[in-house]
Each structure stands twice: as C-alpha cells, then as structure tokens.
C-alpha cells in the first residue's frame, strides 16, 4: 500500500451527530454504502446528518476491481424491505437521503421493481424527504430505468466511474455505453442527473476531458470527481495521486462544458454532502 500524501489524510470521526446516526444505523440494522464501501468521508457526512442507504442486500453480482462491497452468493430480495426502509427513514428524521444498491444481475429486472417500490414507500411516509437514487446501469435497459424515473426521485445518479479505455480493467462486467445510456434516458425525462469519476487509475488528461464532454453532451447536470483509494491489497493499485490543483482545473473545464455543478477534490465521493451538491438545482425546480 502506497503512502498517502498529506492532502489525503483525514481526521477520525467525531461529534454528537456522528455517534447518534451510527447508533440509529446499528439499531435499525441498515445497510449503508458509507460502511460497506469503506468511504473515507463517513465522519464528515454522518456528522452533517447525511448517509447513503444500500438496498437489495450487501452482496453484489459484479466484481468491480475498485469496490470493497463483497461479491458472492445472492439472497432473494426481502419483500418487506421497501416498507422497512421507509419507516426507518422516518425514525432517523432525514431531509435528504441517497439510496443506492448492489448490482442484481441475478434478477430478471435487475431489482428495478424494488427500487421503484422503495422510493414510492419513502415518499408516502416522508413526503418532505428529498431522494437521490444512485442506481445501477441495468445493462442500459430503458424500460428498467423508466420504472424508477416514474417514481420521481429528485435526482437520478449513476456513476460512470472511469474513462472509457479503463472500463474493462476497472469494472469488467460493466459498459461505458450502458452508463451513458442510463444518464441520457433520465435526462430526457427532465430528471436532475448526476455522475462520478475516480482519478488515479492511469487515465490520461485528454480522456478525463473527453469523459466530461460526453457527460455534458447528454445533459448530466452534476459531477463529482475524486481520488481512487485502494481498499485492500486485493484491489487495483493506485497509479497516481492527483494533486488538489489538478482537480480544480478539471472542475473549471467541466463547468465550461455546461455541467451545472461539479465537486472535485481528492476526498470527494459521489454522495459526499449530496444535499449541498443538489441544493441550487433543486431550488430552481421547487
């Protein structure tokens, strides 16, 4: 494991709100990507009262080489989960929530029914909660993405993760074209759309710029750009630690393409303070 540069060092989680939220997550046995994916921002986000819930289990059908979520035997979805999630959201008293899931290629619909039902149940019980749906690619199937869009989450997010040339190395069971298709489909339905890029995997500058251009062309409105950090020795190694000033340069280039909001920095992640990322866009709609 390579030694981290100074700009990637973080403080240990602390604060009353962090421990309150941690206790509630444990009490209600919630799956959070904050914990499952070993996110470095868990202390910051939980202290601010925001978290990312993970539905459809904690085991994925895909084996992306950057991700710390386990791959293995898939259990059938729990029919009661959407209602349980909605009730838990009420108890935790959140105003903005990010929902994500593992990939469920074992299911005929990729889990889209459970996605739609979960959003529906949350909105029924928590009409003032804003929902960001960080969805899988569903292999680019429009009908499955449409099912989720019909429930009208405030944001449809899908992470493209890396540049096109590295897709087969970083996430071999995914396709760059599927990711673009998901975001384009949601954009055409007037949804706020969002994506995320990891840097430091060996991508070239022109490839990062090209990817941002592709996202702008399909009207992706929010983009997060962060540093890839190796979760364990089983995962891809870090090729390069990107300096903070380079992230700022990419942010300015992406904004010039017409992407409306960009968070870029070494520790930025897709769901990092997601409520603040989307605030200005939500205010323009509501």
Phi, psi and omega in degrees: 000126182286149178290135182283140172290164186302325185286357178252006180274136185235159178276157176293147178302142179201174177103150183300316184293323178300311183288330175296313182292322178298318179296319179293320178298316180292318182298317183266007175054047180278141169273122176240139177290339177305317180271315185297324182262009177054049183292133181288346184262012186303321180295316181295310184292314181292328175295330179273357177083024178238143177212168180241113179275144180243122181257173177066029175098181182239018178233135188253150176280346181254161183233063178297139191275006175250349196259141182265001176286130185292152174248139180173209182295129184263125175275149176300146177300147178271117185303329184277353187301313181305318179291319179299316179299314181299318179292323179294321178300321178298318183289325181283339175063057177262152175259338181218129183224140174257127175250133174224179178206162167290165171283136180237066179292349178284343181263141182304325181255013179065010182091010184295326178298315180294323176302307183298318182293323179296314178298317180300314182292322178297315181293326178298316185268341184222069187298342183262358179280130175271136185243128170253118182261105179267092194263159171290181182273347181049030181054028176077012183284113183302317184299325181286321176293320180302322181301323180282318179301326181298338178276356173057054166296155183293329181223136169254117180244144172209128186271121177283338170074306184211176182288164187300320185293340183257359184303314184292339178271315187280317180220080191297338180266007180249173178223135176304317182295324177297317181297314178297321182295319178300312182293321179295318179300314180294321179298321180293343177263018178062029174275147168290125183244152188212145176217177185213145178235139170256139177245160179102011181261003180110007179291154177263156183303315182296332179287322177297315179297318179297319179296317177298324177297316178299319180293319178296322182297333179258016175064038170288124191264337181230137178223135172246141181228122182221176180274130171290131175238130184289117182292326181200176180291347178280346186261170178304142177284156173283126178277323185205141170266118185278133183285151181305323182292334177288321175300317179298321178298315179297321178302312182296322178295314180298319177297324180293338177281345180110001173293129193282328180217130179227127170255122183221129179175163184306321184258009179290137175230165186307316185260009182296114181047051187300328180298320180287327179301321188259358187304310184294323180289321178294321179297330180283346181256333187240000000 
